[in-house]
Amino acid sequence: MNNFYTLTHNSGVYNISLDLLENRKKDAADAYFHIDTDQIMLRENKRVLDYKQDYKEYKNQGGKEKTKQFLDRVAERDFGVKWDALINHAKETMISAFGVNRNWITSEDHITLISLADSGHAQAAYVLGRQLMKQDSARAVEWLVKCHNFGHVGGLFALSGYLAKKGNTIGAIACMVISADKGNDMAPLSICHTEMMAYMQKADTDDLVKTLELLAEKTPYSTARYLLLTLRMFAKNDIALLDDIIAQPQNPPKDKDMDEEYTNRDNLLKGYFTKIRERILDSQGKIVALEKRLDIMKLVSAEYPFIAFNDFMELDEAIQQHFSS
């Protein structure tokens, strides 16, 4: 994984993928059963990605078989079936196991949940992370990062709130930004909520700027710019970044993933930042005094349907209960 952000929390270090998430635009029911194929555990301590690594080593040693030929051969050797049949069976078994254990109450349920999560089931990893978050377990961070890396769009959004409560403000803000940039529909609206300003005030300014600049550099049109704007607007009389955000408020998805929801959110964000621009300029076109700018941002934010983290948690809880019924 080359394109990642390194999150540190307490004594743990976690690599968060900055690649596009596979289930970003999947139907909710399909995304609910999304599995990261490379992570599937096919036998003890042997995942799909390990078999693929075996192929790379085979080629480096002069092997002539193509990828599919090699994988078919080793699958028949180890399991008695061809590769595609093996993978399809593994996924069907995992989906079936997850589908009939949705409440995850008993000890046996949790053993199954951990096994599925460890084998790349994104939603299982999310459920596990959320359970551990409620139990105030440090492993919540590990599983919510994993579920994001497996393709889940909500993992870092949930993790952001957890880290904020634990006093890891930089980590919380980074997770919120990455979540927004990689396809979580609610995260951009949460970043514009005044709650985020309170988070920022708790962070070391130099560390926060370095983190936001890093994320803005890694992702075109990153929502990290929103927070850099908040910092810069109170440091200098420069609205160039504000104009840049108005021109392109979001990191655009691929053309095939461009939908009405994205367009509506784009228009909402453009309207919000345009209104800020209008109100921070006086009748002569000059930016208003420093002490007025924060109040303007707060007042404009209150006019829009931005989402506080607690609102998300209530909504997410309702969604989980729906799928568990």
N, C-alpha and C positions, 0 to 999 in steps of 0.2 A: 504494500500500500504506500504509494509515493505522495499522493495528494491528501494530506491530512493535517489536522490541527491537534497539537498535543495539549491535553487537559491534565492538570495536576490537581489532586484533591487529597488532603492529608498526606499519607505516604504513597498514594497510588498515582501511577502515570498511565494515561489512556489515550490511544490514537483514534481520533474521530475522523471518519472518512469525509472528504469534501467532494466526492463524486456525486452525480445525480442518483437519486434513490429509485430503485426499480419499480416500486409500487406507488410512485407519486401520483399517477393518474389512473390507477386501477379502480375498478368498481370496488366499493367497500367490502363486499362479500369475498371478492377475489383476493384483495389485499389482506384480509383477515387470515388467509391460509398461505400467505407468501412464505417461501422457503429459500434461503440462500443455498443454492445447490452445492457450492464448493465446501460448505461447512457440514454437509450430511456425513454422519459417522456411519461408515459401512461395516466396519468390524472394530474390534478393540484397538483404540489409538490409531485408527486408519480412516481418514476422511477422504472425500472426493478430491480435495486439493492435494492430498498426499499422493494419490494415484497419478494426478496430473504432473506432479513434481517428479514422480518416478519416470514418466514419459520423457521429461526434459533431460533427465540424467541418461536415459536410454539413448536419446538422440545424440547427446554429447559424446557418448561412447561409440558412435558410429552406427546406431540402429537405423534400419531402412523403412520400418513400418510407418504408415501415416497414423495420426492421432487415433482415429476411430478403430483402425485395425489393432493397434496396441491395446486400447481400452477394452475392446471386445475380447481379446485373447486373455487378458488378466482377469476380466470379470468371469469368463467361463472357467478359468483355472481356480478362482477363489470361491465362486458362487454357483457355477453351473449354468449361468444364463448370460446373454449378451448385455453390453453396457446399458443401452437405452431401457431395456426391460428391468434391469437392476435399479436404475435411478427412478423409473416410474413407480415401481413397487415400493421403494423406500418412501417416496413422497406420498403415495396413496395411504400407506400405513401410518405415516405421521399425521396426515390430515384427519384420518379416521380417529386416531387416538386423541387428537386435540378436540375434535368435534363432539366427543361424548363425555368430556371431562371439563365442562366450562366453568363450574363453580370453584374447583380446585380447593376443596375443603379438607379432605382426608390426607393422611400421610402418604398413602399410595398415589393419590392425585398429585401431590407435590413431587414425588419421585418421577412420575411421568412428565410433569411440567418441566422439571429441570433437564430431563433427558431430551425432550423436544427442543427446548431453548438451546441447549448445548449443541444440537444437531442442525442449527440454522433456522429454526422456525421463528420468524420475526415477531409474530403476535405472542407466542409463548414467552419469548424473552421479554417482551413488553409487560405482560401480565406479571411475570416473575419480578421484574424491576419495580413495578408499582407495588407489589406486595411487600417487597423488602424496604421500599421507601416508607411505607406505612409503619413497618416494624423498626424504622430508624437504623437500618443496617447499612454499613459501608458498601456492601456488595450491590446495593441498588445502583450505584454509579456504574459498576462493571456491566450489569445486565442492560441498563438503559443505553449505554454506549454501544453494546453489542447489537441490540435490537435496531438501533439506527444504522449501524454498519451492515446489518442484514437486509436493510431496505425499508424499515418502518419510519413513517413521516412524523410520528408523535413522540418518539423516544426522547429526543433532546428537549422538546418543549416541556415535557414532564420533568426531566432532569434539571432544567433551568430553575424551576421553582424550588426543587429540593436543595440545590446548591445555594440558592439565595437564603433559604432558611438556615443553612449551615454556615453562613457567613462567607462563603466563597463567591464573592460578588463578581470578580472577573470571570470565573468559570460560568456563572449563571448567565451573564450577559453574552459571553461567547456562544454558549449553547443556544440561546434564543436567536442570535443572529444566524448561526449555521442552520438552525431549524427553518428559519424564514427563507434563507437563500436556497435551500434544497427542497422546497416544495410544501412545507407545512402552511396551510392556507390561513391559519389564525395568527401565526407568529408575527407577520409584518404589522398586523393590527395591534398586537400586544406591545410591540416595540414603541409604538406611537402613544401608548397609554402613559399618563403622568406617573404611574407606578414605577416605570423604568427610570424616571428622573431620580426617584428616591433611591433606587439601587445604585445609580451612578455616583450619588453623593457619598456613598459608603466606600467607594473604591479609591485606591491610590491613583491619582490623575495620570501620572506618567505611565504606569503599568496599563491603565485603561486605554490610553491613546495608542500605545504600542500594539496592544491586542487588536483594537479596532482597525488600525492601519494595516496590520498583517492580514486580517480577514478581508478587508476591502481590496487588498492587492490580489488575494487568491481567487476571489469571485467577482467577475464583472458586475457592476451595478449592485453591489452588496448593500443590504440594509444596514450594514455597519456605518454607512454614510449618514444615516439618520442621527445616530448617536454622536458621531464626529461633528455633525452640524450643531447639535446642542452644546457641545463643548466649545466649538470655535465661535459660535454666535455670541458667546459671552466673553470672548477673549480678544476679538478684533472686529472691525467693521467690514466684514467681507461676506457677501451673499453669493459668491460664485458657486459654492458647493450646493447651496439651496437651489440655484438655477439648474445645476446638473441633476439633482434629484427630481425636480419637476419634469425635466426632459425625459428621464427614464427612471421611474421610482423603483422598479423591480428587476431582478435578474430574469430575463425572459426565458421561458421553456422552449423546447424544440417546437417547430411549427405545428407538428402533429398533436402536440399537447396543449396548444393555445386554445383556451375555451372561454365561455362567457363569464365564468367565475373569476378567471384571471383578469379579464378585461374590466369587469365591474370593480374589482379591487384596485386595479391600476388607476381607474378614473377617480375612485375614492381618495387614494393617496395623493394623486395629482391635485385634487381639489383642496385637500388639507394643507399641503405645502404651499400651494398658490395663495391660499387665504393667509397663511403666516407671512408670506412675502408682502402681501398687500398691507398688512397691519403693522409690520415693523418699519415701513417706510412712511415718512411724514408727507405733508402736502408738497414739499419741495423735492421729494424723492430721496431724502437722506434717511439713513437708518436711525431709529429712535434711540434714546439714551439707554445705556446698558441695563439700568435697574428696571426698565419696563419690558425687556425682551422675554424674560422667564414668565411673567404674568401673561403676556400675549400668547405664548406657546401653550400654557395651561388652559387658558380660556378657549382657544381654538380647539384644543384636544377634547375638551368637554362637549363640544358641539358634534363630535363624531362617535360612531359606535365602536370605539376601540375596546379591547378585551383585556381585563385584568386577569392575572394568573388564577386567582380564586374562582373567577367565572369559568375559566377553562376546566379546572378540576371538577366543578359541579357538572359541567356538560360531559366531560369524559366519564365520570362515574355513571351518569345516566346511559351513555352509550354501552359501557361494559355490562350494565345490568340488562340492557336490551338484548345483547348477544348471549347472555347467560340464561335468559328466560326460555 
